[in-house]
Amino acid sequence: MKKILLMSDTHGFIDEQILKYVKLCDEVWHAGDIGSFDVVNAISDLKPLKAVFGNIDDAKMRTEFKENIRFMCEELDVWITHIGGYPNNYDLRIKEAIQNYPPKLFISGHSHILKVMYDNKLKLLHMNPGAVGKTGIQSVRTMLQFNVSGQEISDLNVIELEKRA
């Protein structure tokens, strides 16, 4: 079993509230708009990090991270991208690929809106952790925490940090 912390849209911001949850997980997955290598280093110093770049990330970040990553966690097929849409409204860039070869867990960021929903047609779970940074439209900073055991996801929790000022 692996305990996962899922975040997105840090926009260069990292603080002790975030790092407290990083310390409690086995791996951190970041769905883009990282914003700074300070974020990467703070997380990577504590736990393994899997991440994709987002639309605000610079050329250096784009050489370090890919636009999409697809991997197995335990026996769970996972796909992470920054701009991916959600069930019934997938981004055109990935729509054909996701329909032809759907993962079991599809993760995107970008919208700053926390969303967890099941795609009955493609038989996949979609997660968007919202935004944990201090830049954007979100009023509450959010992340997701869950366990992966074999092909199963369990103990899904929404982490809400303070309201943005």
N, C-alpha and C positions, 0 to 999 in steps of 0.2 A: 504494500500500500504506500502511496505517495500523497503527501499533503501539499496542495498547490495554492499559491497566492497569485491571483490574476489581476493585473492592473493595466491601465492605459492612460495616455494623455497626461503624463507628468509635466510636460512642457518645461523641463529643466528643474523642476521643484522636487526636493526630497527632504523629509524631516523625520524626527524621532517617532512621530505617530505611525508613519509608514514603516519605518525600520523595525518597530516593535513587532509588527505582523510578519515582516520578512524573517525575523529570527525564529518565528514559530512554525515555519513551513519547511518542506524539503526542497522545493524548487519555486522560482518566481518566473512567471510568464508575463511578458510586457507586449501589449498589442499596439505599439507604435506611438509616435509623437513623444519620443523620449526627451528630446530637447537639449541634453547635455551629457557629456561623459561623466560628470559628477554623479549623476543618477546611476549610470551603468556601474561605476566603480563602487559606490556605496552599497549597492545591492550585491554585486559580484564578490565583494570582500566578505560577505556573510553567507551567501547561498548561490547555487548554480542558477544562471539566468538564461532563459530562452527569450529572444525578442525579435521584432521586426521593426523596420523604420517606418515612419509616418510622413505625411506631407509637409510637416514643419522641420523635419530633420535635414541637416546639411549634408554636403557631399562626403565629408569624413564619416559621419554616422552611416551613410548609405554604403560605404565600402566595408564597414564592420558588420552590418546587419543586412539581411535580405528583405525584399518586399513581402514575400510569403515564406512561411516554413511549414512543412508537413512532417510529422514524426509520430512515432509510437511512444506512448507513455503507458507502461505496463503492456496491456493488450488493446489499448484504446487508440484509435486513429484520430489524430488531432491536426487541424489546419488553423494557422494563425495568420491573419493579414490585417492591415490597418483599415483600409477602406474596402469593406466587403458587403455591406448591406446586411439584410436579415431575411428570414423566410418570406417568400412571395415578393421580395424586393431586393434581390441580390444585385450587387454592382455588375455592370456589363463586362468589366474586365475579368471577372471570375465566374460569371453565370454559367457559361457552357461547361467549364471544367468541373464546377461543383455539381452540376446536374448529371454529368457523365460518370463522375467518380466521387460521390459524396463521402466525406469523412464521417465519423460518428459524433465528433465535437468540432464545430466551426466557431472560431473566435474572431471578432473584429472589434475595433475601437472607433475613433473618429467622431462619432456623433455626440459624445459626452453624456449620452443617455444610457443608464443602466437598463439592460434588457436581457432576459433569459426566456427563450421560447423554443418549443419543439416544432420541427418541420415534419409534419405527418407524411407529406409527399416523398421527401428524400430520406426520411427516417434518421434525422440527425438533430442534435441539440445545438442551438445557437446561444452563445454568450457574448455580451458586450458589458464589460465591467464599469462602464461610465468613465468618469475622469477623476483622478486622484490629485491632479495638480491644482494650481490656483488660478489658471487662465482658462477662460471659456464661459459657456452659458450655464453650466451646472450650478445649482445653489448649494448642493451638498457633495462633498468629495467622497467617492465610493470606490471600493474594490470588491472582488469576490474571492472566497476561500472555499475549497472543496477537496475531497479525497478521491483518488483514483485507485481502484483495486481491480485488477484484471481489466475487463471491459466496462466496469461499473463506475459511475460517479455517485458519490454519496456525501452527506453532511454539507450540502451547499449552504453557505452563509453569505449574506450581504454585509459588508463592513461599511458603516457610515462614519465618516470623520466629521469634524465640525462644519457648520455652515460657512460658506465663503463670506468674507467681509465685503 
